[in-house]
Amino acid sequence: MKIKPKLIMKGIRCLKQYGPRECMIRAAEHLKPEEVPYGPWFEKHKLKEEEWTKQREDSENWKMRPLVSICVPLYKTPEKYLCEMIESVRNQTYSNWQLCLADGTEDDSVEHVAEKYCKEDRRICYEHLKENLGIAENTNAAFALAKGEWIGLLDHDDILAPEALYEVLAAAGAAVASASMVGRNRKGNSQPADVVYTDEDKVSEDLKQHFQPHFKPDFNPDLLCSNNYITHFFVVRRELVEQVGGFRREYDGSQDYDFIFRCTDAARRIVHVPRILYHWRTSSGSTADNPASKMYAYEAGKRAIEEHLRARGIAAEVSHTKSLGFYRVKYQLEGEPLITIVIANVNGDDALDQCMRSIRAGSYKNYEVVVVENNGSDGYNYGVAQAKGEYVVLLDSRVTILTEDWLEELAGHCRQERTAAAGCKLLYPDGTVYHAGIVVGIGEIAHNMFNGMRGGYYGYMHRAGVQMNYSAVDLACMMVKKSVFDEVGGLNHALSHWADVDLGLKMGQAGYRVVYTPYVKARYDISKQKTAKGQTDTVSGKTASAAYMKEHWARIFEEGDACYNPNFSKEKADYSLSDEA
């Protein structure tokens, strides 16, 4: 196999940035073959010409056809890239759009191309700025040209899929359309949205290769504080742009991150379209292909998170992780609230002693311990009923805590207003992953994510290595707000196998969030032969529990887990693509 110079340079950058050991881990994970290769998957699932034709005909019959203004800041844009970007907008199956181009290029190299398109298509407007004001102010200049009810953000060298505007408006409920549109809005919500975002992928400079798809969850606040996972394609109501004030130049490099925070904070409803509708072009100098090339952008991203938290009155410390563009938020815990640790004694005194030693080795001292004999959910419910603490840890005696400040970390999350529970990264004795969050709808009922993956790996889009929201976390090590635990009725004693999933769903139904954090690690001394949710085991009552879950939470099984993406496999728990047609 011929090794390309570009790959050699990437390897050298990786070695300099991360060191030999971390570089080897990343290389091994990166070189692991995809379960379902994305290139052929993309070709198989992209819309055909007849489907685009049908969308054009359909959208012409919509009773309301809101104008969408697509705003693009230009600066020394290569002619080829500029033409391809503009053509991708002109090829939209929804025709009521405006393309707003604000050009900060000092000479007329871009102007003559843009002016040519303006003469050909009256929907395109262009302004050559007197000076380059930076990406934030250049974008604001494009906003000033916008007349649409909706405003979309597009980079000057990227590409929109032909169906992008049609799918965004359909999902947002922005158009009162024909009968064929009924039911397109995911999650069954017919209310109009203020913010819409889509999935995206990366595309080579010549637009021939599609790779690194980013299939996103529905709005995930804790993931957004870990990484700007929303990015592209981002569309927002014009009134909201005017309300939040557009881009801010002090966040140049991550101006979109700051803008997304302010828009999502102010939005009444946020809609995610689980389709690849935006193609992010990579080039040798772009952050898409070489993250270290724009360190200032990541510093701006850190400040954007800090400002977002500060505006919400949240005390926290934000820091970079080893992976640029991914951040750690460490929430401050005011005072020393009492924490109750309810331990289910499963394997006798030896396991309990080991568990207790790991607890005592922790840095937080204001806790009490309640030990209950292992009788399932009833034991935990009894222990919580005896708890005096504001926060309660549900802990299996076979768990050994590996993180010194684990209680501070979990309580920092649970202290947040809408967070009800927090779970950690659980590892098998051999160091592989047992649990990194739970997704409903994988396997029979639900599955622990990344089960069996090497503990040092990050997983798809770093999901195993960042804080994010899941529908549930594993009962073996979970902190809950006692008040919320009581509010939702605690654990269902009739569920022998899925009680923690049911608890998470009840908390979500009540308007609370569940958080997974990789910054608390614990070893779970349990056999791989009979463990993770979704795997076959002989737990008594599992069949009855599964029947209850399917009936009681039927809507979630029908619509899909909001913390997952419908394009992923329902059989595997590693974020591999679904190979279904």
CORFENRA-V295728 format. One record per backbone hydrogen bond with DSSP energy under -1.0 kcal/mol. NH is the residue of the N-H (numbers start at 0). CO is the residue of the C=O. If there is no record, write none. Layout:
[[NH:CO] [NH:CO]]
//
This chain:
[[7:3] [8:4] [9:5] [10:6] [11:7] [12:8] [13:9] [14:10] [15:11] [16:12] [17:13] [18:14] [22:18] [23:19] [24:20] [25:21] [26:22] [27:23] [28:24] [29:25] [30:26] [40:36] [41:37] [42:38] [43:39] [44:40] [45:41] [51:47] [52:48] [53:49] [54:50] [55:51] [56:52] [57:53] [58:54] [59:55] [60:57] [61:58] [62:175] [67:95] [68:149] [69:97] [70:151] [71:99] [73:101] [81:77] [82:78] [83:79] [84:80] [85:81] [86:82] [87:83] [88:84] [89:85] [90:86] [91:88] [92:161] [96:94] [97:67] [98:122] [99:69] [100:124] [101:71] [102:126] [103:73] [111:107] [113:109] [114:110] [115:111] [116:112] [117:113] [118:114] [119:115] [120:116] [123:120] [124:98] [126:100] [128:102] [137:133] [138:134] [139:135] [140:136] [141:137] [142:138] [143:139] [145:142] [148:66] [149:66] [150:235] [151:68] [152:233] [153:70] [157:154] [158:278] [160:276] [163:160] [166:162] [167:163] [168:164] [169:165] [170:166] [171:167] [173:168] [176:174] [180:177] [181:178] [183:180] [187:184] [192:171] [193:268] [194:268] [195:234] [196:270] [197:232] [198:272] [198:274] [199:213] [200:277] [201:210] [202:279] [203:208] [206:203] [210:201] [213:199] [217:561] [223:219] [224:220] [225:222] [226:222] [228:226] [234:195] [235:150] [236:193] [237:148] [240:236] [241:237] [242:238] [243:239] [244:240] [245:240] [250:247] [251:248] [253:250] [257:253] [258:254] [259:255] [260:256] [261:257] [262:258] [263:259] [264:260] [265:261] [266:262] [270:194] [272:196] [274:272] [276:198] [276:274] [278:158] [279:200] [281:202] [285:282] [289:285] [292:289] [293:290] [296:293] [298:294] [299:295] [300:296] [301:297] [302:298] [303:299] [304:300] [305:301] [306:302] [307:303] [308:304] [309:305] [310:306] [312:309] [313:308] [316:329] [318:327] [320:325] [325:322] [326:225] [327:318] [329:316] [331:314] [338:365] [339:390] [340:367] [341:392] [342:369] [343:394] [344:371] [351:347] [352:348] [353:349] [354:350] [355:351] [356:352] [357:353] [358:354] [359:355] [360:356] [361:358] [362:403] [366:364] [367:338] [369:340] [371:342] [373:344] [374:372] [379:375] [380:376] [381:377] [382:378] [383:379] [384:380] [385:381] [389:337] [390:337] [391:479] [392:339] [393:477] [394:341] [395:475] [396:343] [398:395] [399:522] [401:520] [405:402] [408:404] [409:405] [410:406] [411:407] [412:408] [413:409] [414:410] [415:412] [418:415] [419:512] [420:512] [421:478] [422:514] [424:519] [425:434] [426:521] [427:431] [430:427] [432:452] [433:425] [434:425] [437:471] [438:446] [440:444] [442:569] [446:438] [448:436] [449:572] [450:447] [451:432] [452:449] [456:453] [461:458] [462:459] [463:457] [464:461] [467:515] [469:513] [476:473] [477:393] [478:421] [479:391] [480:419] [481:389] [484:480] [485:481] [486:482] [487:483] [488:485] [489:484] [494:491] [501:497] [502:498] [503:499] [504:500] [505:501] [506:502] [507:503] [508:504] [509:505] [510:507] [511:506] [512:417] [514:420] [515:467] [516:422] [521:424] [522:399] [523:426] [524:397] [525:523] [534:531] [541:538] [544:540] [545:541] [546:542] [547:543] [548:544] [549:545] [550:546] [551:547] [552:548] [553:550] [556:552] [557:553] [558:554] [559:555] [563:560] [567:564] [568:575] [577:566]]
//
